[in-house]
């Protein structure tokens, strides 16, 4: 009887593992959902929803059009990685390094990038609304035409960042470093720039109705 019970429990456990989401069953060291987890890996058009990738080194990797929504990428190294057109909504990238990363057209809706390093990253046409970039490094980043309504940039460094024509209604830049940032034709309606350093920042033809701290 004990052996039969043990066999039954083993069968049930195996079945349960097969039913688990990617974040549990499909992951094993070096592989997540069929994607090799290593620097420079090629993981385009992959389903990595909810993947647990905290602290991994994926620099120079390709994630074009992949689904990383809800993924845990805290403190991951993603320098010069390609996330163009990727789905990254709700993901956690706190303190991750994304220097010169390509996030053109990516969706980071509601994602957390607190303290992340995105220096010189490309975020053109990216959807960043309701995301949190508090304390992030975005110096020299290109956010042209980005959608960032209600996004938090509190205390972030956006010196010389390009936010031309970005949709920033309701966004918060409280205490941010905005020296030399380009807000030409940006939508800053009801945005909050309280305490931000806007020295030499450009607000040519920007929409600033209801904006706190805008010139």
PyMOL commands that set and color helices and strands:
alter all, ss='L'
color gray80, all
select helices_A, chain A and resi 2-19
alter helices_A, ss='H'
color red, helices_A
select strands_A, chain A and resi 27-28+31-32+35-36
alter strands_A, ss='S'
color yellow, strands_A
deselect
rebuild
show_as cartoon
